[in-house]
Amino acid sequence: MSFTARSQEEMAKAIAKDIPEGWYVNLGIGQPTQIANFLPTDKDFFLHSENGLLGMGPAPIEIEEDEDLINAGKQYVTLLRGGSYFHHADSFAMMRGGHIDLCVLGAYQVAENGDLANWSTGKKGAIPAVGGAMDLAVGAKKVYVMMTHQTRKGDPKIVKNLTFPVTGLKCIDRIYTEYATIDVTPDGLKVIDMVEGMTIDDLQAMTEAPIKLG
């Protein structure tokens, strides 16, 4: 049976649906920022950005963009009622002090034990992008990854052991890809759901690390 990959928008919606109301959440640069657009407006969520914002809302429409209101990825954002600005150092103190319930990061690789690589491929001349990922990986109470299941060349990104420079060790709790949602557990990688028509064998064929149904 054939199957169709989830779009980035569908992945973002799936993650937004899984975030409990009242959580303090950091959305990493890149794909994860889309999640803000799909959080229920009738519930309270507190979105944090490491450049010193708390209480962000969805992306603004073009005519309402404020050049002084951007997230860590330099994207225009909105600020909800009660939102606040603060010093960069205070923002990192929140991250390092365990005050963030969840962060959602992009990734180059995730290992079966939850190790994360997302700041460099290690190639000569590669542009490193550390940002606050290392602080979030060890400081947030929960860490999710939103990424493609494979590289553009078709290489698996969920691997037995990292081959790229490490961001954090044993820090990932859940992985969202265009094909599946996978929990990282002490008993290995457990598949929570897959796109319609896909089998566990289909998914395993594009995953280096062993997986099983949860």
C-alpha positions as CSV (number, residue, x, y, z in Angstrom):
1,M,0.0,0.0,0.0
2,S,1.3,3.5,-0.8
3,F,1.7,6.2,1.7
4,T,2.1,10.0,1.6
5,A,4.5,12.0,3.8
6,R,3.2,14.7,6.2
7,S,3.9,18.2,5.1
8,Q,5.8,20.6,7.5
9,E,2.5,22.2,8.3
10,E,1.0,18.8,9.2
11,M,4.0,18.0,11.4
12,A,3.7,21.4,13.1
13,K,0.0,20.8,13.8
14,A,0.7,17.3,15.2
15,I,3.3,18.8,17.7
16,A,1.0,21.7,18.6
17,K,-1.7,19.2,19.5
18,D,0.6,17.3,21.8
19,I,1.7,20.3,23.9
20,P,-0.1,20.5,27.2
21,E,-1.8,23.8,28.1
22,G,0.1,26.0,30.4
23,W,3.6,24.8,29.4
24,Y,6.5,27.2,28.8
25,V,7.9,26.3,25.4
26,N,10.9,27.2,23.3
27,L,10.5,26.7,19.5
28,G,13.9,26.2,17.8
29,I,15.1,28.0,14.7
30,G,13.7,26.6,11.4
31,Q,10.8,24.2,11.1
32,P,9.8,24.3,14.8
33,T,8.8,28.0,14.6
34,Q,5.7,27.0,12.5
35,I,4.2,25.3,15.6
36,A,3.2,28.7,17.0
37,N,0.7,29.2,14.2
38,F,-1.3,26.1,15.2
39,L,-1.5,26.3,19.0
40,P,-5.2,26.6,20.1
41,T,-6.1,30.3,20.8
42,D,-8.5,29.4,23.5
43,K,-5.8,27.9,25.7
44,D,-2.7,29.4,27.4
45,F,0.8,28.6,26.2
46,F,3.9,30.6,27.0
47,L,6.3,30.7,24.0
48,H,9.9,31.7,24.9
49,S,12.7,32.9,22.6
50,E,16.3,32.9,23.7
51,N,16.8,36.5,22.4
52,G,14.6,37.7,25.3
53,L,10.9,37.2,24.7
54,L,8.1,35.4,26.6
55,G,4.5,35.3,25.4
56,M,4.9,35.1,21.7
57,G,1.9,34.5,19.4
58,P,1.6,33.4,15.8
59,A,3.4,35.0,12.9
60,P,1.9,38.5,12.0
61,I,0.4,39.3,8.7
62,E,2.7,41.2,6.4
63,I,1.3,44.7,7.0
64,E,1.6,44.3,10.8
65,E,5.2,43.2,11.0
66,D,7.2,45.1,13.6
67,E,10.9,45.3,12.8
68,D,11.7,45.4,16.6
69,L,9.7,42.2,17.3
70,I,11.6,39.2,16.1
71,N,12.5,35.7,17.4
72,A,15.9,34.1,17.7
73,G,15.7,33.1,14.0
74,K,15.1,36.7,13.0
75,Q,11.5,36.0,12.0
76,Y,8.7,38.5,12.7
77,V,6.5,37.4,15.6
78,T,3.6,38.8,17.6
79,L,3.5,39.4,21.3
80,L,0.4,38.3,23.2
81,R,-1.2,40.3,26.0
82,G,0.9,39.9,29.1
83,G,4.0,39.1,27.0
84,S,7.4,40.5,28.1
85,Y,10.9,41.4,27.0
86,F,14.0,40.8,29.0
87,H,17.8,40.7,28.9
88,H,19.5,37.9,26.8
89,A,21.3,36.7,30.0
90,D,18.0,36.4,31.8
91,S,16.6,34.4,28.9
92,F,19.5,31.9,29.1
93,A,19.1,31.7,32.9
94,M,15.6,30.5,32.3
95,M,16.8,27.9,29.9
96,R,19.7,26.7,32.0
97,G,17.7,26.9,35.2
98,G,15.1,24.3,34.2
99,H,12.3,26.8,33.7
100,I,11.4,25.7,30.2
101,D,8.9,22.8,30.1
102,L,9.6,21.9,26.5
103,C,11.8,22.8,23.6
104,V,11.4,21.7,20.0
105,L,14.6,21.6,18.0
106,G,15.6,20.7,14.5
107,A,18.3,18.0,14.0
108,Y,20.9,16.6,11.7
109,Q,20.9,13.3,13.6
110,V,19.3,11.6,16.6
111,A,20.7,8.5,18.1
112,E,18.6,5.6,19.5
113,N,19.6,6.6,23.0
114,G,18.5,10.2,22.5
115,D,21.8,11.8,21.7
116,L,21.4,14.9,19.5
117,A,23.5,16.5,16.7
118,N,22.1,19.7,15.3
119,W,24.7,22.4,15.3
120,S,27.2,21.2,12.6
121,T,27.8,18.5,10.1
122,G,31.5,18.5,11.0
123,K,32.4,19.1,7.4
124,K,35.3,21.4,6.6
125,G,34.0,24.8,5.9
126,A,30.6,24.1,7.4
127,I,29.0,27.0,9.1
128,P,28.3,26.2,12.8
129,A,25.1,27.3,14.3
130,V,25.2,26.6,18.0
131,G,22.7,29.2,19.2
132,G,21.0,28.2,22.4
133,A,20.5,24.5,21.4
134,M,23.1,23.2,23.8
135,D,21.5,25.1,26.7
136,L,18.0,24.0,25.8
137,A,19.0,20.4,25.2
138,V,20.2,20.0,28.8
139,G,18.0,22.7,30.5
140,A,14.5,22.0,29.2
141,K,12.4,19.4,31.0
142,K,11.3,17.8,27.7
143,V,13.1,18.0,24.3
144,Y,11.3,17.1,21.0
145,V,12.9,17.0,17.6
146,M,11.1,18.0,14.3
147,M,13.0,16.9,11.3
148,T,13.0,15.1,8.0
149,H,13.4,11.3,8.4
150,Q,16.2,11.2,5.9
151,T,18.8,13.5,4.3
152,R,18.3,14.7,0.8
153,K,20.6,11.9,-0.3
154,G,18.4,9.3,1.4
155,D,20.7,8.7,4.4
156,P,18.9,7.9,7.7
157,K,18.9,10.6,10.3
158,I,17.7,8.4,13.2
159,V,20.9,6.4,13.8
160,K,22.5,3.9,16.2
161,N,25.3,6.3,17.0
162,L,25.9,9.9,16.0
163,T,28.5,10.6,13.3
164,F,28.1,14.4,13.5
165,P,29.3,16.7,16.4
166,V,27.3,16.3,19.5
167,T,24.9,18.9,20.8
168,G,23.6,17.0,23.8
169,L,23.7,13.5,25.3
170,K,20.6,11.4,26.0
171,C,18.4,14.5,25.8
172,I,15.7,13.8,23.2
173,D,12.3,12.5,24.4
174,R,10.4,12.4,21.1
175,I,11.0,12.6,17.4
176,Y,8.5,13.9,14.8
177,T,9.3,13.3,11.1
178,E,7.2,13.4,8.0
179,Y,6.5,9.7,8.4
180,A,6.1,9.0,12.1
181,T,6.2,10.1,15.7
182,I,8.7,8.1,17.7
183,D,9.4,8.1,21.5
184,V,12.9,7.6,22.8
185,T,12.6,5.3,25.8
186,P,14.9,3.2,28.0
187,D,13.7,0.2,26.0
188,G,14.5,1.7,22.6
189,L,12.7,3.7,20.0
190,K,9.0,3.2,20.0
191,V,6.7,4.3,17.2
192,I,3.6,6.1,18.4
193,D,2.1,6.7,15.0
194,M,2.9,6.5,11.3
195,V,1.3,8.0,8.2
196,E,-1.6,6.1,6.8
197,G,-0.6,3.1,4.6
198,M,2.9,2.8,6.1
199,T,4.1,-0.3,7.8
200,I,6.7,-0.7,10.5
201,D,8.9,-2.5,7.9
202,D,8.6,0.5,5.6
203,L,9.7,2.8,8.4
204,Q,12.5,0.5,9.5
205,A,13.9,0.5,5.9
206,M,14.6,4.2,6.2
207,T,15.8,4.1,9.8
208,E,19.2,2.9,10.9
209,A,18.4,2.4,14.5
210,P,16.1,-0.4,15.4
211,I,12.4,0.6,16.0
212,K,9.3,-1.1,17.2
213,L,5.7,-0.3,17.7
214,G,4.9,1.4,21.1
